[in-house]
Amino acid sequence: MRPGKTTAVGVQAALAGAKAVSPQIQIEFLDLGGLDLWSAALGRRNHDGSPVKDDFEPILPKLKDPQLAGLIIGSPAYYRTLSAQCKLFLERCAVLREPKLLLADKVVGVLAVGGYRNGGQEMVIEQIQAVMLCHEAIIVGGKPRAHQGATLWNAADDDVTRDTLGMESAAKLGARVADAVLKLAAATR
């Protein structure tokens, strides 16, 4: 994943859609592109023998925060599958399963960006959703045109903002995540 590129733009559009629902919605953007999620996962060690800390360390407290109510996860579609970076992020989230499922009942929406209109985005969305179901997260899609999640098309110019259908699906996904978060919060008061 490349920092600040098409997937990041799509997630930011979804977050803007979420924020537009209510001033109660607080958002934080996290771009996995360019982050080192590999060093600790590979068991690398410092010169003194201590485990290397990588960029997942500062992310983990945010995911453990009880105030976290929802997530929007995005990935580029590479050969009809999610990026290695997104897969590693999801695998590193395994620590959130024991001893308690910390992502259970969190609302999750997913988006994917492909190099073609039908470039495997829906398959990527399903793969991410399957992982999040193992966390017992509440999976939502968007409104019409984004039923499963948001699908964006990068027409080889790294400007997904020209994909009006995709950007609309991202905004609708964000709005759906925010709406579900607010409804869930109201029901548990």
Beta strands, then each sheet from edge to edge (+ up, - down):
strand 1: 70-78
strand 2: 81-82
strand 3: 107-114
strand 4: 138-139
strand 5: 150-153
sheet 1: 2+ 1- 3- 4-
sheet 2: 2+ 1- 3- 5-
end
